[in-house]
Amino acid sequence: MAGPNSFLSSAPSGAVIDAGIAASPHPPLHLRADHRAAIEQLARAGYPHEACGLLLGRHERDATRLARITHARNLATDRLADRYLLDPRDYLAADEEARRDGLEIVGIWHSHPDHPARPSSTDLANAWPDYTYLIVAVHQGEVVDLTAWRLDASNFVQQTIEEDS
Ligand SMILES: [Zn+2]
């Protein structure tokens, strides 16, 4: 089981995980337009480095709903182009903020500079069972794709994104 010290992740190097297209057992992620815009803006601003942050909200029976998103420092200074190591201080601050407001950390977003929006083997190795993993593909500085993933047993399955206005 991964712990708070293992936020290391990476973009695909070589083989892309076959995540499959089976129906997700998880309810959809409801993504508001302003949250999406904020994540995309941070992903573009971070390019060509990986940007990352936390998703605060609630896993409800019928949907994962976000209340806000945060931006976290990427501490993977030796591999900024294809790794993220979410600063534990930013994680703890977000966790405190979530508890204070009756929310929980429901996931992590991060960008894949010049790589597809699919989880890498490092993403899989470091994934937590109850988190939504939102991945933003940034190609040449522009956002080209955004996907969500949940861990099901030992593999990622894509989580449907429903756009909320
Ligand atoms: Zn990744």
Boltz pocket constraint, residues with backbone or C-beta under 6 A from the ligand:
constraints:
  - pocket:
      binder: B
      contacts: [[A, 9], [A, 10], [A, 11], [A, 12], [A, 110], [A, 111], [A, 112], [A, 118], [A, 119], [A, 120], [A, 123], [A, 135]]
      max_distance: 6.0
